[in-house]
């Protein structure tokens, strides 16, 4: 797709909502001395975000990051007065105008104990933690050093696992898809991957995806379905691609993800999301 070639047909005068994945869509990861940093957003991407927001678009960051990491990223970038969907859509956060304060407006919980038990029986090296009510991690067995960006409490209780918004599982002896297969029968929402020398599975409540959280926000703000745009790069973005009227995959996404999208933009390295945001900005200006 050539620069400036993307066009969106938006309903004149109606609200517009854009859902953006964060990692590998808007931000890239850096590691310093083996420790993952919060993330880096290029100047062109940050400027495009500011332009589309100035045009009055409802911008929502929809991320697999847990709440503490998502809020920290918003503070770092000054993303205030907007909504975040964290933990694969299980937590909705409203950022304050100055991007310092925030309020959790919705939490969807589930019982993580059956998944933990099933995987502990299979992998002796299993590490696991759940998201606490404060957005930090409550740890059963610690994940590899430098892989989790959140404060951690090291005394997981039955109550912590019984009602949580997110379960994080890792094993250095397995791939993410192998771990997912062990708990697939529990019908939880799972996103599996392998990176940083370990297999991982992020687990969310049944039926919870980025799309379910976005639909709640769409209805809250009265956005016509035809005025929804979603941009992402991963398999966990597929539900929001199906939800959005206009879906855009990043250029470096897998063939499966690119095939599921209406459009494909440039890669993360090429700041591909800028083209998408500027196309929305042009469309909003055209109907203003």
N, C-alpha and C positions, 0 to 999 in steps of 0.2 A: 504494500500500500504506500503510495507516494505521500510525501509531506504535504499537509494541507488538503489531502484528497478525501478524508473521512467526512461524511455528512450524516446528521441525524434529523429525522422528520419529527419535530416536537409539536405538541398541541399549543397553539398561540394563547398566551395569557395565563396558562395553568402552571402550577408548581412543577419543578423538575427535581428529581433525586438522582444522584450519582453515588454508587457504591464502589469503593476502592479497597482492594486488598492492600496490605502494607508491604510485606516482605517479598522481594523480587518483582514487585509492581511499582511501588513508590520508593522503596529503600533497599539498599544492599547491606549485607553483613560484613563486618570486619572483626577479626580476632586479634587480640594483643596478648602475647605471651600465653597463647592457648585459651584465653578467656574471650567469650563472645561479647561484643559490645552491643549497645542498644540498637544501633543501626544508623545509616547515613543516607540522607535525602539530598540529591544534587540540587544546586541552585536553580536550574531550569525547571525541575519538577516542583520545587517549592513555589516558584513564581507562578507556574500554571495553576497550582492549587489556589493561590491567593486570587488570581484572576477569575476563576470560576466561582469562587465564593463571593467575590465582589459583585458578580452578576446576579446574585440572589439564589443560587442553586443550593438545595439541601444536600450537602456533602456528608456522606457517612463512611467512616473507615470500618471495614468489616474484616476481622483478622482472626487467625487461629491463636494468636498470642493470648496468654492469660491476662487478667485485668491489670495487674500491677505493671506489666511490661507495656501494654497498650497505652495506659494512662501516662506512663513515663515518656513514651515516644511522643505523645501529643504535647506534653509539657515542653519537651526538648525543642519541638518544631513550632511552638506557639499556635497549635491548632485548638483554638478556643471557640466557644459558642457553637458546638456541633455535637453530634452523637457518634459514639463508638460502639461497635459490636465486638466483644471480646470472647475468648474461649469458644470459638467456632459458632458464636451466636447465642451462647447460653447466658451471657451477661450484657446488658445494655447500660451504657454510661453516658451521662450528659456532662460535657466539659463546660466549665464556667467561662465567662467572657474573656478572662485574662489567661486561660489555659492553666491556671494553678489549682483552683478548686474543681472538684468534680462530685457528681452524685450518681450512685447506682440506682437506676430507675426500674430495672427488672432483673430478676435472677431465676433461672430454671435449674432445679437440682435433681439428682438421682442417687441411687444407692450404688456406690462403687465397689462394695465388698465382694460380690460374686466374681467380678472381673479380676480383682486382685488375687482372690483365692485360686481361680483357674490358672492364672499365669504363674503364680508362685509354685504351684504343683508341677509345672512344666520346666521352668527356668530357675535354677538355683541362684543365678546372679541377678535376678530381677530387681530393678530399682523402681520405686513408685512414690508418687506424691499426689495429693489432692489440692485443689484450690480452696483456700479458706474464705470465710466471709469478708475478710479485709483485703482480699485479692492476692495475698501472698501464698506461699506453698507450705503445706503441712506434710512433713516427710515421714514416710515409713522406712524406706531404705534410700539413701542419697543417690542421686543421679551422678554421672561422671562430672568431675570438677569443670567449671567454666561453661556448662551447657545450659543452665537455667538462670534467667535474669529476673530474680524476685527475692525478697527476703524469705527466709525459711525457718519454720519452727520444726524441731526434730522429735516431737512427741505426738504422732498421729494417734487419735483415739477412735473407737468405734463410731462415736457421734460424728467425728470429722468425715469419715468415709461414708457414713450412712446418708448424708445429705450434702452433696457437693456439686458445684457447677462444672468441674473438670477433673479428670484423672489423667495423669501423665505417667506413662510406663516406658521403661527402656531396658535394654539388655545388650551387652557387648557380644553375646554369643548367638544372636538371632537377627534376622532381618525384620523390618516392620511388618511386612505382609504375613510372615510366619506367625508373629505374635497375634496379629489381627485374626487369623484363622482359628486360633484357640478360643477366642471369645465371641466369634461371629454369631453363635447361637443365642447370645443374650440380647440381640436386637438393639444394641446401643448405637449411637452415632459415632463412628470411628474414622479417624484420619491417620493412616500409617505412612511412615517414611523411614529412610535409613540415611543417617548423616552423623558427622562428628564421631565416627567410629562405633556407632551403636544403632540398633533398631529401635524405633520409637512408635508408640501409638498414643495419640491424643483422643480421649474418650469424652463424649458429651451426652447429655440426657437423650433418651429415645425421641426421635422426630425433630430434634433441634439441629438446625444448620444455619449458615449465614442467611439463607433465604427466609427462614421462619422469622428471624429477628427483623429482617428488612421489611417483610410484609406488615408487621406490626407498626413500624415507623411510617411506611407508605400510607397506611390508613389513618394514622395519627395526624399526618400533615396534609391529607387530602390530595395526594399526588396521583394523577391518572396513571394507570399501568403503562400506557403508551409513552409516558415521560420518564421512564426508568432506564438507567444505564448502569451496567456493571462491568468492572475491569478486574482481571486477575490472571494468575499463571498456573494455579495448582488444581489437583483433583478436588480439593475441598471447596473450590470456587464453582464447580459444576452446578450445584443446586441454585446458586444465585444467577448463573447464566440462564438456567431454565426459567427463573423467576422474572428476569429483566426483559423488557421489550427490546433492548439493544445490548447485546453482550459483546465484549471485546477481550480477546486473549492477547497476552504479551507474546512477542515474537520468539522468545526462548522457551515457551511452554511446550509440553509434550505434544505429540501428534494428536492424542486423544483430546486434550484440552483445546487445542486449536480447532479441531474438527467440530467441537461442540459450540463454538462461538460464531456469532454473526459476522464478526470482523476480526482481523488480526492486525495488530499495530507493530511498531518496532520493538526491539529487545530492551531489557532493563539498561544495558550498557549504552544504548542509543536514546535513553529517556523516552521510550515509546509512549508512555502514558501522557506525555505532554500533548501529543497530537490529539488524543481522545478528549482531554480536558479543554483544549482550545476549540475543538469542534463543537462541544457543548456550549462553550461561551459564545461562539458565533451564532449558534442556533437560538440561544436565549436573546441575544442582541437583535436578531432578525425579527423576533416576535414582540419585542418590547414596545 
